[in-house]
Each structure stands twice: as C-alpha cells, then as structure tokens.
Amino acid sequence: MSEFPEVAVVGFAQSPQVAETTGTTNGVEMLVPIFQQLFADTGLDRREVGFWCSGSSDYLAGRAFSFVSAVDAIGALPPIIESHVEGDAAWALYEAWLKIRTGEVDTALVYGFGKASAGELNRVLALQTDPYLVAPLWPDAISLAALQARAGIDAGRWSEKEMAEVAARARQAGAGNPNAQLREPLEASTLLDAPYLADPLRAHDCAPITDGAAAIVLAAAHRAPDLCARPAWITGIEHRVDSPAFGTRDLTRSPSAAAAAHAALGAAGPEGIQVAELAAPFTSQELLLRRELGLLAEDVEVNPSGGPLCGNPMFSGGLVRIGEAAARVHAGSAQRVLAHASNGPLLQQNLICVMEGR
C-alpha cells in the first residue's frame, strides 16, 4: 500500500481530567483552549485543517446531534469538512486516518469530549448492552467488570494482589501527570486492605470517571515534518469487535483485541514496543490486555501517564491513550509505541494504533 500517503500524529493536547466541570455538555469550554494549544504547538492555521472529526455521545449529553454544538469551538467561517462518531474519539481518528490515506486531505484535527457529571452515567452505559436480556437489569459498569475480574481470578489468570500492583504502579506514574485526577502514590499492600465495591473490585481497581476533552492533529507525509520536529508515524492501525452477548464470550479473553493487535503490529509483532498506553478502566482488564497483546516483557512500559486508573474522560479516553503514546515519540523517549482504545462494555470493541519515530 505504498501508493497511499503515510500519516503521522503531529500534535496532541488534552484538558485536565476533573470530576466535574461547570461547562456545557457540548464541550466547547474544554475544546477551545486545547485547539488553541494545538495551533500554537504545530503552527497550523485553523483554515489549513482539511478535515475535522469528533467522538462523543448524544446519549451522555442528553440530546440529539449534540456534537453539532461543539462545532462552535471551531468557528462558523470558513465552512469546514466535518464528521462524527458516536463513541470514543479514537474511532474518529481512524476515520481521519482513512481520509488522509485516500488523498482527500493532507491534514486533520480529531477531537473527543464528554461531560459524565451531567447525567446518570450508569444508566447511559447500560443502554450499550443487549436490549432484551441485559439492559432491563440496568447493570452498572463496575458490577459487570467485577464478573469479569472474578472469572479471571477463578481461572488463575490474575490475582487480587496483581490487580493491586497494577493500581499502585498507575498511581505512581500518575503522580507526574498534571492532567491526571488521581496523583497520590499508594502501596499495593495498603490498597488490599480497602473494602470491596463489588467483589473482587475495590475502589483502586476502578478508573475514576472524569469530564474531559482531547484533540490530535494528523498530517500526511509531505506536511508532517513542517508541523512537528519528530512526528509519530502510524505504521499500523486496526479495530475489531466481539459479540455484545456476554454469555457467548469467555470474559477472561479478548479475541478482538488480539486480532486488532495482530493486524496492526504486522510481522514484527510486539517486538520493539517500548511504551504501551492501554485504555483499561479496571486493573483486571489491564492484565487481560497485556496477555492478549503479547506485552509481557519487562522492558515494555505500560501506561507511563498513569492511564485510565488516574482519570478516565468519557469518549476521549482512547484518544488520550493515542496522544500520550505519540507524545513519547515526539519527545524522543520512545521509538516504537502502541496505543489501545476500547468501546462498549467489557472490552467489546478494541482499536490498536502502532506508531514509530524516525
């Protein structure tokens, strides 16, 4: 596919991840500052952006076509080419990547936003489940994840101690991230003394849900070097989906994550991956993903930003993972990185993005 232009991440910005914002549900107040930061960092002018694509949730905002209001953060004139996905903005990035690969545009700005504090998040997320057998029970996300965590423990795939160690490492990493909500380091032994929220999950096993937004600039090969000193070249990107019916799935596995990784990583596999940012909002899911993606080597740094366990903005969390991984390439601290995003309950749909520096 060498006839198609290569694409790189050349800019990334995000808002602070906080429990509640005073802004509106269309995200404008969060988006305007990060757009300004991106234009300042890349030198790109708003009029030069060939394609805009966003990810959010009308269900979460509580009204149809709420994403249209977010365009106020861009400006009414001149007219723009714009699209939207109802889901994590990582899938908006996939759409924008395709737009550049086909040669229609040479730059794109992808953004995602969510104001989880505006409504009843558990009810919104329950609507993603099977409408006949699961949704009428109105299951909350933590209870569903607890079923998965218990299945993994009973199958011997992980333990509560290993889960606590994941949380402790995330808290330690998050202490250095000014955008994270949780920045207080805690020892794994201390975490295990906490009471259960939903056996076997404790509070530290669950990501704090935050309001937040993020944005990424993509550019074709002939534009990227002008916008970024060290672009993060996307060498592989793919997504796969598993059945929404929990009873038909082995919850201790994630075939869609493994298949997406196999397609995105190519013949080299996980060899050479130095940093992996995984959108795992529960400690057990990070352990599951590491196994499925083949990221078991000690030299792979997982979620050095703190990851979702230090702050999980709805519908931009996966885009943040791509941005955080790309930022490592931009800074020159990593050469080959992997980012993961997920949509739906219990890792139902997974996207893998592999990036390299040159």
Residue pairs with C-beta under 8 A, 6 or more apart in sequence:
4 101
4 102
4 103
5 100
5 101
5 103
5 106
5 220
5 221
5 222
6 220
6 221
6 233
6 234
7 97
7 100
7 101
7 218
7 219
7 220
7 221
7 233
7 234
8 218
8 219
8 221
8 224
8 228
8 231
8 232
8 233
8 234
8 355
9 216
9 217
9 218
9 231
9 232
9 234
9 322
9 323
9 326
9 329
9 355
10 42
10 217
10 218
10 219
10 223
10 224
10 227
10 228
10 231
10 232
11 38
11 41
11 42
11 44
11 215
11 216
11 217
11 227
11 228
12 38
12 214
12 215
12 216
12 217
12 322
12 323
12 324
12 326
12 327
12 330
13 34
13 35
13 37
13 38
13 41
13 214
13 215
13 323
14 34
14 179
14 212
14 213
14 214
14 215
14 313
14 316
14 320
14 323
15 30
15 33
15 34
15 179
15 212
15 213
15 214
15 313
16 178
16 179
16 212
17 179
17 180
17 181
17 210
17 211
17 212
17 310
17 311
17 312
17 313
18 181
18 210
18 211
18 212
19 117
19 181
19 208
19 209
19 210
19 211
20 117
20 211
21 29
21 30
21 115
21 117
21 211
22 29
23 29
23 30
23 115
23 211
24 69
24 115
25 60
25 61
25 62
25 63
25 66
25 115
25 118
26 61
26 66
26 67
26 69
26 70
26 72
26 113
27 56
27 70
27 73
27 113
27 114
27 115
27 213
28 69
28 70
28 72
28 73
30 113
30 211
30 212
30 213
31 70
31 73
31 111
31 113
31 213
31 215
32 73
34 111
34 213
34 214
34 215
35 46
35 73
35 74
35 109
35 111
35 215
38 44
38 109
38 215
38 217
39 45
39 46
42 217
42 227
42 228
43 226
43 227
44 107
44 217
44 227
46 74
46 75
47 78
48 107
49 80
49 107
49 108
49 109
49 217
50 81
50 99
50 100
50 104
50 105
50 106
50 107
50 108
51 81
51 82
51 83
51 96
51 99
51 100
51 104
51 105
51 107
51 108
51 109
52 71
52 74
52 80
52 81
52 82
52 83
52 108
52 109
52 110
52 111
53 82
53 83
53 84
53 85
53 92
53 93
53 95
53 96
53 99
53 108
53 109
53 110
53 111
54 67
54 70
54 82
54 83
54 84
54 85
54 89
54 92
54 110
54 111
54 112
54 113
55 84
55 85
55 86
55 87
55 88
55 89
55 90
55 91
55 92
55 110
55 111
55 112
55 315
55 316
55 319
56 66
56 67
56 70
56 84
56 86
56 89
56 112
56 113
56 114
56 315
57 86
57 87
57 114
57 124
57 314
57 315
58 64
58 65
58 66
58 67
58 86
59 86
59 124
59 127
60 114
60 115
60 116
60 118
60 119
60 121
60 124
60 314
60 315
61 115
61 118
62 118
62 119
67 84
70 111
70 113
71 80
71 82
74 80
74 82
81 105
83 92
83 95
84 92
85 91
85 92
85 95
87 315
87 343
88 112
88 279
88 315
88 316
88 317
88 318
88 319
88 341
88 342
88 343
89 110
89 111
89 112
89 113
89 214
89 315
89 316
89 318
89 319
90 112
90 279
90 318
90 319
90 321
90 322
90 339
90 341
90 351
90 353
91 239
91 318
91 341
91 343
91 351
92 110
92 111
92 112
92 319
93 110
93 216
93 218
93 319
93 322
93 353
94 237
94 239
94 351
96 108
96 109
96 110
96 218
97 108
97 218
97 234
97 237
99 105
99 108
100 106
100 107
100 108
100 218
100 219
100 220
105 220
106 219
106 220
106 222
106 223
107 217
107 218
107 219
107 220
107 223
107 227
108 217
108 218
108 219
109 215
109 216
109 217
109 218
110 215
110 216
110 217
110 218
110 319
111 213
111 214
111 215
111 216
111 316
111 319
112 213
112 214
112 215
112 313
112 315
112 316
112 318
112 319
113 212
113 213
113 214
113 313
113 315
113 316
114 211
114 212
114 213
114 313
114 314
114 315
114 316
115 211
115 314
116 209
116 210
116 211
116 313
116 314
117 211
121 141
121 209
121 314
122 138
122 140
122 141
123 138
125 140
125 141
125 345
126 134
126 135
126 137
126 138
126 139
126 140
127 135
128 244
128 344
128 345
129 135
129 139
129 244
129 345
130 244
130 245
130 246
133 245
134 246
141 281
141 345
142 197
142 198
142 201
142 206
143 198
144 246
144 345
144 346
145 198
145 201
145 206
145 281
145 282
145 284
145 285
145 346
146 197
146 198
146 199
146 200
146 201
147 246
147 251
148 251
148 252
148 282
148 284
148 285
148 288
148 346
149 163
149 200
149 201
149 205
149 282
149 283
149 284
150 199
150 200
151 251
151 252
152 158
152 251
152 252
152 284
152 287
152 288
153 159
153 160
153 200
153 284
155 252
157 252
157 287
157 288
157 291
158 284
158 287
158 288
160 192
160 200
161 188
161 192
162 287
163 200
163 205
163 283
163 284
163 287
164 188
164 189
164 191
164 192
164 202
164 204
164 205
164 283
165 188
166 283
166 286
166 287
166 309
167 186
167 188
167 191
167 204
167 205
167 283
167 309
168 185
168 186
168 187
168 188
168 191
168 204
169 302
169 303
170 303
170 306
170 307
170 309
170 310
171 182
171 183
171 184
171 185
171 186
171 204
171 306
171 309
171 310
172 185
173 303
173 304
173 305
173 306
173 307
173 310
174 180
174 182
174 183
174 305
174 306
174 307
174 309
174 310
174 311
175 183
175 184
175 185
175 306
176 183
176 306
177 183
177 305
177 306
177 310
179 311
180 305
180 306
180 310
180 311
181 208
181 210
181 310
181 311
182 208
182 306
182 309
182 310
182 311
183 306
183 310
186 204
191 202
191 204
192 202
194 202
194 203
194 204
195 202
196 202
197 203
197 205
197 206
201 282
201 284
204 283
204 309
205 282
205 283
205 284
206 281
206 282
206 309
207 281
207 282
207 308
207 309
207 310
207 311
207 312
208 310
208 311
208 312
209 312
209 314
210 311
210 312
210 313
210 314
211 313
211 314
212 311
212 313
212 314
212 316
212 320
213 313
213 316
214 313
214 316
214 319
214 320
214 323
215 319
216 319
216 322
216 323
216 326
217 227
218 234
219 227
219 228
219 231
224 231
224 233
225 231
228 330
229 330
230 329
230 330
230 331
230 332
230 357
231 329
231 330
231 357
231 358
232 325
232 326
232 329
232 330
232 337
232 355
232 356
232 357
233 355
233 356
233 357
233 358
234 353
234 354
234 355
235 266
235 354
235 355
235 356
236 263
236 264
236 265
236 266
236 352
236 353
236 354
237 264
237 351
237 352
237 353
237 354
238 259
238 260
238 263
238 264
238 351
238 352
239 256
239 260
239 341
239 349
239 350
239 351
239 352
240 255
240 256
240 257
240 259
240 260
240 263
240 349
240 350
241 256
241 344
241 348
241 349
241 350
242 249
242 254
242 255
242 256
242 347
242 348
242 349
243 249
243 348
244 344
244 345
244 348
246 345
246 346
249 346
251 346
252 288
253 288
253 292
254 288
254 289
254 292
254 347
254 350
256 347
256 348
256 349
256 350
257 289
257 292
257 293
257 340
257 342
257 347
257 350
257 352
258 292
258 293
260 350
260 351
260 352
261 270
261 292
261 293
261 294
261 338
261 352
263 352
264 338
264 352
264 353
264 354
265 273
265 338
265 352
265 354
266 354
269 294
270 293
270 294
270 295
270 297
270 300
270 338
272 335
272 336
273 295
273 300
273 336
273 337
273 338
273 354
274 299
274 300
274 301
274 328
274 334
274 335
274 336
274 337
275 300
275 301
275 302
275 304
275 325
275 328
275 333
275 334
275 337
275 338
276 290
276 293
276 295
276 300
276 301
276 302
276 303
276 325
276 337
276 338
276 339
276 340
277 302
277 303
277 304
277 305
277 307
277 320
277 321
277 322
277 324
277 325
277 337
277 338
277 339
277 340
278 286
278 289
278 290
278 293
278 302
278 303
278 307
278 321
278 340
279 307
279 308
279 317
279 318
279 321
279 340
279 341
279 342
280 286
280 288
280 289
280 303
280 307
280 308
280 309
280 340
280 342
280 347
281 308
281 309
281 312
281 317
283 309
285 347
286 302
286 303
286 307
286 309
288 347
289 295
289 340
289 347
290 296
290 302
293 338
293 340
293 352
295 302
295 338
301 334
303 309
304 324
304 328
305 320
305 324
307 321
308 317
313 320
317 341
318 339
318 340
318 341
318 342
318 343
318 351
319 341
321 339
321 340
321 341
322 339
322 341
322 353
322 355
324 339
325 334
325 337
325 338
325 339
325 353
325 355
326 337
326 339
326 355
328 334
328 337
329 335
329 337
329 355
329 356
329 357
332 357
334 357
335 356
335 357
336 354
336 355
336 356
336 357
337 354
337 355
337 356
338 352
338 353
338 354
338 355
339 352
339 353
339 354
339 355
340 350
340 351
340 352
340 353
341 350
341 351
341 353
342 348
342 349
342 350
342 351
343 349
343 351
